Amino acid sequence: MKIVLVNPRGFCAGVRMAIDVVDQVLDILPDETLYVFHEIVHNRHVVERFEDRGVIFVETLDEVPEGSIVVFSAHGISPAIRTQAKERNLTAIDATCPLVTKVHSRAIRYARQGYQILLVGHKNHQEVIGTMGEAPEQTQIVESPECIKNLNIHDPDKLVYLTQTTLSVDDADEIVSALKDAFPNIKAPPTDDICYATTNRQHAVRQVSPMCDLVIVVGSKNSSNSVRLTEIAQNVGTAGRLIDDVRELDPAWYPTGEETIMLTAGASAPEDLVSAICRHFVKEHNATLHLADIFEESVEFGLPLTLKRMMESQGIDHADRRVRVEAPVISADEYGSVAVPLTISTGKSA
C-alpha cells in the first residue's frame, strides 16, 4: 500500500490564527471563563479539545454573561453581533480570518457605492451570514445557477458579485459564469475571494487524485472546504471519503491492501489526525509514505488588535508574536515512517 501525503493540507493561516487566539487567551487569563461565539473553526476535535480546557461555545451572545470575554470565530460576524457584544459589555476578541474580513470590507464598499451585491455561497454557512450582515438590504445569496431566476435586480448595470472564501473553485466558476451570462455588466471583485488555501488544497486533490485508487480527506462534516475536497476527488473519478479521524477508516475501502491512497486534510483539521492515520497504515498494512508537494505555502498573519491590547494589559510583549504556517515535517516517530518525495510539483508558491 502507498500513502500519498499532499502539500498543502490541513491548517491554513486563518485557522491557525483563530486557534492561536483562543490558546493565548487561555494562557493569559487562566482563571477567566472564555466564551467562543460559534465553533472557533469547523472541526470536532479542535472544539472538543478546547471544551476540555473549559472553553464554552455558544450560538447566541445571550448565553454569555455580561462583562465576560468572548472570541468571535474565524468565519466572521455581522455588525449586529458586534453591537450586541458592546451592549452586553463583553470584551470581544475578533479571530475572523483576514481573508474573510477582506470580503466584508468589499461588501461595505460596494454597498456604499450603490451596488446590489450577489453573494455566491451557502446561505446557512456562518461566513455567508456574517458577510450578508454588512449590507443585508443590498445583498442576495446565490447558491446555484438555478437561483438566478429568482433574484430581484433593480439595475443590471449596478451589480457586483462576491464569493464565500471556502467554495469549490469549480462550483464558484459555474455560478459566476451563469451570473455573467444573465448580467453581462456585472462587476467582479478586484481579486478572487476564494482564499489561497482553499484554492491550493483543491488544486492538489485535482492534480493527484487521478493517480490514486482512493482519496481520504481528514475533516469534519460541517467543514465546507473539507466537503469540497471530497467532492472534487469524486468529480475526477476517484473514490473520496471524508473522515474525522483514524477510527472512521473502513477496510472495505481498500480491500486488496495494495491500493495507492491519497491523504489530505481540510483547512481546519489538525495535523496530528493525519499522522495517526499514517501510523495506522504503516503498522497495519506495511504502507510506504510518499510526499507530493504541489504548492509551497509559507504564510504569516499578525495577531488581532484586541488580543495585543490584552497582552499589553498583562505586561506581555507581543512584538515578535505572529502566526506562521508552513508544511509539516514528516518524522518516523510521528508518522510511523519517513516519506519518499514524489516529483509531481507544479513549482508554484502561495
DAPE-V660790 format. One record per residue. N is the residue number from 1. SS is DSSP state (a for helix, b for strand, c for the rest). PSI is psi as a letter, one per 40 degrees, with the letter a starting at -180 (* if undefined). D_LAST is the distance of its C-alpha to the last C-alpha in Angstrom with 1 decimal. Layout:
n;ss;psi;d_last
N;SS;PSI;D_LAST
N;SS;PSI;D_LAST
This chain:
n;ss;psi;d_last
1;c;h;30.7
2;b;h;27.1
3;b;h;24.3
4;b;h;20.8
5;b;h;18.2
6;b;i;14.7
7;b;h;11.4
8;c;i;9.7
9;c;i;12.7
10;c;a;14.7
11;c;h;14.1
12;c;i;11.4
13;a;d;11.7
14;a;d;14.2
15;a;d;16.3
16;a;d;16.3
17;a;d;17.5
18;a;d;20.2
19;a;d;21.5
20;a;d;21.6
21;a;d;23.5
22;a;d;26.2
23;a;d;26.4
24;a;d;27.0
25;a;d;29.6
26;a;d;31.4
27;a;d;31.6
28;a;d;32.7
29;c;g;35.3
30;c;d;36.4
31;c;e;39.6
32;c;i;38.2
33;c;h;37.6
34;b;h;34.0
35;b;i;33.4
36;b;h;30.1
37;b;h;30.2
38;c;i;29.0
39;c;h;27.0
40;c;d;24.4
41;c;i;21.9
42;c;g;23.0
43;c;h;23.8
44;a;d;27.4
45;a;d;27.1
46;a;d;25.2
47;a;d;27.9
48;a;d;30.8
49;a;d;29.8
50;a;d;29.9
51;a;d;33.1
52;a;d;34.6
53;c;e;34.0
54;c;e;35.9
55;c;h;33.2
56;b;h;34.7
57;b;h;32.6
58;b;i;34.3
59;c;e;34.0
60;c;i;36.1
61;a;e;36.6
62;a;d;40.3
63;a;e;39.7
64;c;h;38.6
65;c;i;41.7
66;c;h;42.0
67;c;e;40.7
68;c;i;38.2
69;b;h;34.6
70;b;h;32.1
71;b;h;28.3
72;b;h;26.6
73;c;i;24.1
74;c;e;20.4
75;c;e;21.3
76;c;i;23.1
77;c;i;26.7
78;c;i;29.1
79;a;d;31.2
80;a;d;34.2
81;a;d;32.9
82;a;d;32.3
83;a;d;35.8
84;a;d;37.3
85;a;d;35.7
86;a;d;37.4
87;a;d;40.6
88;c;e;40.6
89;c;f;40.0
90;c;i;36.9
91;b;h;34.5
92;b;h;31.3
93;b;h;27.9
94;b;h;25.0
95;c;f;22.1
96;c;h;20.5
97;c;h;16.7
98;a;d;15.8
99;a;d;14.0
100;a;d;17.4
101;a;d;19.3
102;a;d;17.7
103;a;d;19.2
104;a;d;22.4
105;a;d;22.6
106;a;d;22.3
107;a;d;25.1
108;a;d;27.3
109;a;d;26.9
110;a;d;27.6
111;a;d;30.5
112;a;d;32.0
113;c;e;31.9
114;c;e;33.9
115;c;i;31.4
116;b;h;31.7
117;b;h;28.4
118;b;h;27.7
119;b;h;25.2
120;b;h;23.8
121;c;a;23.6
122;c;h;25.9
123;c;d;28.8
124;c;e;29.4
125;c;h;25.8
126;a;d;25.8
127;a;d;22.8
128;a;d;24.7
129;a;d;27.9
130;a;d;26.4
131;a;d;24.9
132;a;d;28.2
133;c;e;30.1
134;c;d;29.0
135;c;g;31.1
136;a;d;33.0
137;a;e;35.6
138;a;e;33.2
139;b;h;30.7
140;b;i;31.2
141;b;h;29.1
142;b;h;28.4
143;c;d;27.8
144;c;i;28.6
145;a;d;30.0
146;a;d;33.4
147;a;e;33.1
148;a;d;33.1
149;a;e;36.9
150;a;e;37.5
151;c;i;35.7
152;c;g;37.9
153;c;h;36.8
154;c;d;38.8
155;c;h;37.4
156;c;e;35.1
157;c;e;34.2
158;c;f;33.0
159;b;i;30.3
160;b;i;26.5
161;b;i;24.2
162;b;i;21.5
163;b;i;19.8
164;c;h;19.3
165;c;d;15.7
166;c;e;16.2
167;c;i;17.9
168;c;h;17.6
169;a;d;16.1
170;a;d;19.3
171;a;d;21.6
172;a;d;20.2
173;a;d;20.4
174;a;d;24.0
175;a;d;25.1
176;a;d;23.6
177;a;d;25.3
178;a;d;28.5
179;a;d;28.3
180;a;d;28.0
181;a;d;30.9
182;a;d;33.0
183;c;g;32.1
184;c;d;31.2
185;c;e;30.8
186;c;i;28.4
187;b;h;25.8
188;c;i;22.1
189;c;i;19.8
190;c;d;18.1
191;c;i;14.6
192;c;h;13.9
193;c;d;14.9
194;c;h;13.3
195;c;i;10.6
196;a;d;6.9
197;a;d;8.2
198;a;d;11.2
199;a;d;9.8
200;a;d;7.8
201;a;d;11.0
202;a;d;13.2
203;a;d;12.0
204;a;d;12.5
205;a;d;15.9
206;a;d;16.8
207;a;d;16.2
208;a;d;17.9
209;a;d;20.5
210;a;e;22.9
211;a;e;23.4
212;c;i;24.6
213;c;d;27.7
214;b;i;26.3
215;b;h;23.1
216;b;h;23.4
217;b;h;21.1
218;b;h;21.7
219;c;i;22.0
220;c;i;24.7
221;c;d;26.4
222;c;e;25.8
223;c;h;22.0
224;a;d;20.9
225;a;d;17.5
226;a;d;19.3
227;a;d;22.0
228;a;d;19.7
229;a;d;18.2
230;a;d;21.9
231;a;d;22.9
232;a;d;20.3
233;a;d;21.7
234;a;d;25.2
235;a;d;24.5
236;c;e;23.6
237;c;e;26.8
238;c;h;25.9
239;b;h;27.5
240;b;h;25.2
241;b;h;26.3
242;b;h;25.1
243;b;i;26.5
244;c;d;26.6
245;c;a;27.4
246;a;d;29.3
247;a;e;32.6
248;a;e;31.7
249;c;i;31.3
250;c;h;34.0
251;a;d;35.4
252;a;e;36.4
253;a;d;32.8
254;a;g;33.1
255;c;d;36.9
256;c;d;37.1
257;c;e;34.9
258;c;e;33.6
259;c;i;30.6
260;b;h;27.0
261;b;h;25.0
262;b;h;21.3
263;b;h;20.4
264;b;a;17.4
265;b;i;17.4
266;c;i;16.7
267;c;e;14.6
268;c;e;17.9
269;c;h;19.4
270;c;i;20.1
271;a;d;19.4
272;a;d;23.2
273;a;d;24.0
274;a;d;21.9
275;a;d;23.6
276;a;d;27.0
277;a;d;26.6
278;a;d;25.8
279;a;d;28.9
280;a;d;31.0
281;a;d;30.1
282;a;d;30.8
283;a;d;34.0
284;a;d;35.4
285;a;e;34.3
286;c;f;33.7
287;c;i;30.2
288;b;i;27.9
289;b;h;24.3
290;b;i;21.6
291;b;h;17.9
292;b;h;15.5
293;b;h;12.1
294;c;d;10.2
295;b;i;6.5
296;b;h;6.0
297;c;h;5.0
298;c;g;7.1
299;b;i;8.0
300;b;h;11.5
301;b;i;14.0
302;b;i;17.6
303;c;i;20.6
304;c;i;22.6
305;a;d;25.4
306;a;d;28.1
307;a;d;27.0
308;a;d;27.1
309;a;d;30.6
310;a;d;31.7
311;a;d;30.7
312;a;d;32.7
313;a;d;35.7
314;c;e;35.7
315;c;f;35.4
316;c;h;31.9
317;c;h;29.8
318;c;e;26.2
319;c;d;25.2
320;c;e;22.9
321;c;h;21.7
322;b;i;18.1
323;b;h;16.0
324;b;h;13.3
325;b;h;11.4
326;c;i;10.8
327;c;h;11.9
328;c;i;15.6
329;c;h;18.2
330;c;h;20.6
331;c;i;24.2
332;a;d;27.5
333;a;d;28.8
334;a;d;26.2
335;a;e;25.4
336;c;e;28.8
337;c;i;27.6
338;c;i;25.1
339;b;h;22.5
340;b;h;22.8
341;b;i;19.6
342;b;i;19.3
343;c;g;18.3
344;c;f;16.5
345;c;i;12.9
346;c;e;11.4
347;c;e;10.3
348;b;i;6.9
349;b;i;3.8
350;c;*;0.0
